[in-house]
Amino acid sequence: MTRNTESTALGAIVGFIAGVVATGPMTVAMIWWHRRLPAHEQYPLPPREITMKLARGAGLSHQMSSEARSAATLLAHFGYGGAAGAIYGAVSDKIPGPGLLKGVGFGMLLWGGSYLGLLPGTGILKIATDHPARRNLLMIGVHVVWGAATGAVADLLREEARGSGLKPFSASTSPHRDL
């Protein structure tokens, strides 16, 4: 492997981990803000809508219990967060600036690309402009949360990996050395 390929591969791994980690606070913020919307705007959030649309398409939704629907939604949501994080991690090292700001920018691109392009283009979800403004603000806000967390966590993990010779958290380097 060339040095550039190693850097991109490490970035993708670091980004995947960061994206999964960042999906946690994103999900908490999403639920918190969703509960504060007017009652008529509290229909299912996009992760549930997307997961159930795909489950219906696969002929599985009628067989799924409420718990299975929740588990599938969380798995899909965290998986998408990880996959998006892997893309971020693979490219972010080539863009100057602090990870937190790069992450916010990437989170905004992810929201726009997903909710104005990919999801409506594939018929999975209505375009964002067909949803109430408050719901769009909620989703934009949580993508800012996700992006900031992804960028910050990716920077920390990449720094840790480089400090240990591309062996994250090796025996010679503790991730908690600053504690």
C-alpha positions in Angstrom: 0.0 0.0 0.0 1.2 3.5 -0.8 1.4 6.1 2.0 -1.6 8.0 0.4 -3.7 4.8 0.3 -2.8 4.0 3.9 -3.8 7.5 4.9 -7.1 7.2 3.0 -7.8 3.8 4.5 -7.0 4.9 8.0 -9.2 8.0 7.4 -12.1 5.9 6.3 -11.8 3.6 9.4 -11.4 6.6 11.7 -14.3 8.3 10.0 -16.6 5.2 10.3 -15.9 5.1 14.0 -16.4 8.8 14.4 -19.6 8.7 12.4 -21.1 5.9 14.5 -20.1 7.8 17.7 -21.5 11.1 16.4 -24.9 9.4 15.6 -25.4 9.0 19.3 -25.7 12.8 20.2 -27.4 13.4 16.9 -30.1 10.9 17.8 -30.5 12.3 21.3 -30.9 15.8 19.8 -33.3 14.6 17.1 -35.6 13.0 19.7 -35.4 16.0 22.0 -36.3 18.5 19.3 -39.0 16.2 17.8 -40.8 16.1 21.1 -41.0 19.9 21.1 -42.6 20.2 17.6 -46.3 20.9 17.4 -48.3 17.7 17.6 -49.2 17.7 13.9 -45.5 17.8 13.0 -44.6 14.9 15.3 -45.0 12.2 12.6 -42.1 9.6 12.4 -38.6 11.0 12.0 -36.7 10.3 8.8 -34.7 7.4 10.1 -38.0 5.5 10.9 -39.7 6.6 7.6 -36.7 5.5 5.6 -36.2 2.2 7.4 -39.9 1.2 7.1 -40.1 2.2 3.5 -37.2 -0.1 2.7 -38.6 -2.8 4.9 -42.0 -2.6 3.0 -40.1 -2.8 -0.3 -38.4 -6.0 0.9 -41.7 -7.4 2.1 -40.6 -7.4 5.8 -42.5 -4.6 7.5 -45.7 -6.6 8.2 -43.6 -9.3 10.0 -41.8 -6.8 12.3 -42.8 -6.1 15.9 -42.6 -2.6 17.3 -39.3 -3.6 19.0 -38.0 -5.0 15.7 -38.9 -1.8 13.9 -37.1 0.3 16.5 -34.0 -2.0 16.4 -34.0 -1.9 12.6 -34.3 1.9 12.6 -31.4 2.3 15.1 -29.2 -0.2 13.2 -29.9 1.5 9.9 -29.4 5.0 11.3 -26.1 4.2 13.0 -25.0 2.3 10.0 -25.7 5.2 7.7 -23.9 7.5 10.2 -20.9 5.2 10.1 -20.9 5.0 6.3 -21.2 8.7 5.9 -18.4 9.1 8.5 -16.2 6.8 6.5 -16.6 9.0 3.4 -15.8 12.1 5.6 -12.7 10.4 7.0 -11.4 9.4 3.6 -11.5 12.9 2.3 -11.3 15.3 5.3 -7.5 15.0 5.7 -7.1 16.5 2.3 -9.1 19.6 3.2 -7.4 22.3 5.4 -9.0 23.5 8.6 -10.2 22.1 12.0 -12.2 18.9 12.0 -15.1 20.5 13.9 -15.7 23.0 11.1 -15.0 20.5 8.3 -17.5 18.2 10.0 -20.2 20.8 10.2 -19.7 21.5 6.5 -19.9 17.8 5.6 -23.0 17.4 7.8 -24.7 20.2 5.9 -23.6 18.6 2.5 -24.9 15.2 3.8 -28.3 16.8 4.7 -28.6 18.5 1.4 -27.5 15.6 -0.7 -29.7 13.1 1.2 -32.9 15.2 1.8 -32.8 17.2 -1.4 -31.3 14.6 -3.7 -30.7 11.0 -2.9 -33.8 10.1 -0.8 -36.4 11.9 -2.9 -34.6 10.9 -6.1 -35.0 7.2 -5.2 -38.5 7.6 -4.0 -37.7 6.7 -0.4 -38.7 10.0 1.2 -40.5 13.2 0.1 -38.2 16.1 -0.7 -37.3 18.3 2.3 -39.2 21.3 0.8 -42.5 19.3 1.2 -42.0 19.0 4.9 -42.7 21.7 7.5 -40.0 24.3 8.0 -39.6 23.3 11.7 -38.9 19.7 10.8 -36.3 20.9 8.2 -34.7 23.1 10.9 -34.6 20.1 13.2 -33.0 17.9 10.6 -30.5 20.6 9.6 -29.6 21.2 13.3 -29.0 17.5 14.0 -26.8 17.2 11.0 -24.8 20.1 12.4 -24.5 18.2 15.6 -23.5 15.0 13.8 -20.9 16.9 11.6 -19.3 18.7 14.5 -19.1 15.5 16.6 -17.8 13.5 13.6 -15.1 16.0 12.8 -14.0 16.4 16.4 -13.9 12.6 17.1 -12.2 11.9 13.7 -9.5 14.5 14.5 -8.9 12.9 17.9 -8.7 9.3 16.6 -6.5 10.3 13.7 -4.1 12.1 16.0 -4.1 9.0 18.3 -3.5 6.7 15.3 -0.6 8.7 13.9 1.0 9.0 17.3 1.1 5.3 17.6 2.5 4.5 14.2 -0.8 3.8 12.5 -1.7 1.3 15.2 -4.6 3.0 17.0 -4.5 2.5 20.8 -1.4 0.3 20.8 0.0 -0.9 24.1 2.6 1.9 24.0 0.0 4.7 23.6 -3.0 5.0 25.8 -6.0 6.9 24.4 -6.4 8.2 28.0 -2.9 9.6 28.5 -4.3 13.1 29.0 -6.7 12.1 31.8 
